[in-house]
Amino acid sequence: MMRIEMKHYWLLPMAAFFAYPAGLPAQPKLEPVPIVLPKPGYEGTPPNFLNIPNMEKPSGKERGPFLAPAGLRNVAKGKKVTSSEKDPVVGDLEMVTDGDDTQIEGNNVELGRGVQWVTIDLGASHEIYGVLFFHYYQPRVYFSVIVQTADDEAFTKNLQTWFNNDTNNKAKQGAGKNLNYVETYEGKLVDCKGAQARYVRLYSAGNNANELNDYIEVEVFGRPTK
């Protein structure tokens, strides 16, 4: 009779089954990105979010920590901002990256009606892990929200789209599949997974209250490309 040798694999430590193959670099240690949220703004009369199509169901909970490699910071602070609206209706474009995300009236840049965009020049290539933006100091649903990164200001080289709920393709960047959402004082955080790029561009096309487009602050969490 043939003898079958039974190996006692269950006696091995669990780490043996999950160790990285020899020769592969170890994965970087992740830690919470140092995001400091503003205090909630004055909400006033709750806006009407009924009958808005493709809506994300609110979780009712605070957003959890955003994990990424250590050593990230807001690399957009103080950086140059350009826009489809050279002369904003309210405020100055510099306010988009001035580091002030206070949720109060008058601390926002207001662009005109329809599809509008803002572009942030980081000055050099960066590893971009997260883009956090605050549109307004009251909860609203902004439409045709798109977040993109690229190597050039014309967004023709290494163009990548990280969020797009422009389902009707108003911005002509392709029909998006992400859902509309209610933006609160936490803003909207988009994961860019360490993309290497110099420019960040954000689109919108009005909101559930009016056809205007607003920004309180845009923060880009990353580090210079090695």
JOKAZI-V307552 format. One record per pair of residues at least 12 apart in sequence whose ideal C-beta (glycine too) atoms are under 6 Angstrom apart, sorted by the first residue. I is the first residue (numbers start at 1). GAP is how many residues later the second one is. If there is no record, write none. Layout:
i = <I:I>
gap = <GAP:GAP>
This chain:
i = <28:30:31:32:33:33:33:33:37:38:38:38:40:41:41:43:47:47:52:52:54:54:55:56:56:58:63:66:68:71:72:72:72:74:75:75:75:75:76:76:76:76:76:77:77:79:79:79:79:80:81:81:81:81:81:82:83:84:84:85:85:85:88:88:88:89:89:90:91:95:96:96:96:96:101:101:101:103:103:104:107:108:108:109:110:110:111:113:115:115:115:116:117:117:118:119:119:120:121:122:125:125:125:126:126:126:127:127:127:127:127:128:128:128:128:128:128:129:129:129:129:130:130:130:131:131:131:131:132:132:132:133:133:133:134:134:134:135:135:136:139:139:140:140:140:140:141:141:141:142:142:143:143:144:144:144:144:144:144:145:145:146:146:146:146:146:147:147:147:147:148:148:149:149:149:150:150:151:151:153:160:162:162:163:163:164:164:165:165:165:170:171:196:200>
gap = <41:37:39:33:33:35:39:188:149:63:64:65:145:62:96:95:161:162:89:128:125:126:125:123:125:124:123:64:61:152:57:149:151:145:47:51:145:147:21:44:142:143:144:20:22:18:41:42:43:41:12:15:16:37:39:37:35:32:33:26:27:31:21:22:23:21:23:20:18:14:13:22:119:122:33:115:116:34:82:33:109:106:108:106:102:104:102:98:55:56:90:97:84:86:84:80:82:80:78:76:71:73:100:96:98:99:67:69:95:96:98:21:64:67:69:92:94:63:65:92:93:59:61:91:16:59:61:89:55:57:87:54:55:85:53:82:83:48:79:78:43:45:43:67:68:69:39:41:67:62:65:62:63:22:26:27:59:60:61:20:59:18:20:25:27:57:15:16:43:55:13:53:46:48:51:47:49:46:47:46:35:28:30:15:27:12:14:13:14:15:35:32:29:20>
